[in-house]
Amino acid sequence: MQVNLFSVAYYGNIHNDDSNIIFDINYAKTDSDVTQNSAGGTLEASPETATLSAGVKVEKLYQNENVQIVPYTGLSFMSIDTDDYATKGGGFMYNMERQNIWLLPVGVSIK
């Protein structure tokens, strides 16, 4: 199996006295060459996948004596897109669909 990967990402943070905004954006692309040997012969395929993600998280610090309480919320999006592909020489065909995933993390950190 051979996998070629290209990826680029940017991550940032804006920090004030008692609040924090964290953000990121990422893109990755893979191109794989897969070979499987079995009693029925050799199967070869070359699937490609592209992934894009972006997100933001906001948190606020509350200090109570020696305890830090940090509530946070955010929003993230990820899109995963794999091309349709078939094994060389026929045999198997894979029909893929783009997956779009939304996340809404909400929580409290206590230190």
C-alpha positions, 0 to 999 in steps of 0.5 A: 500500500502506498499513501500520498498525503498533503495537509495544511492547517492554521491554528490561532488563539485570541486571549484576553484577561479572562476569556479565550477564543481558539480557532482552527482550519485544516485541509488534507488530501490523500491518494492511496494505491491499495493492492490485495492478493487473494486466492481469487487473484489480485485486486488494485484500487486508488481511492482519493479522500479530501477532508476540510475542517474548521472550528471555533471555541470560546471559553471564559474564566471565573476564579473563586479562591483556589478554584478555576471554573471555565465554561466553554462552547464552540462550533466545528464543521468537518467535510470528508469527501472520498471519490467513487472508485473501482478495482482495476479489472472490475470486480468491486465498485465503491460509491461514496458520499460526502460526509458533513459533520457538525459538532457543538461542544458545550461544557465546564472545566473545573481546576 
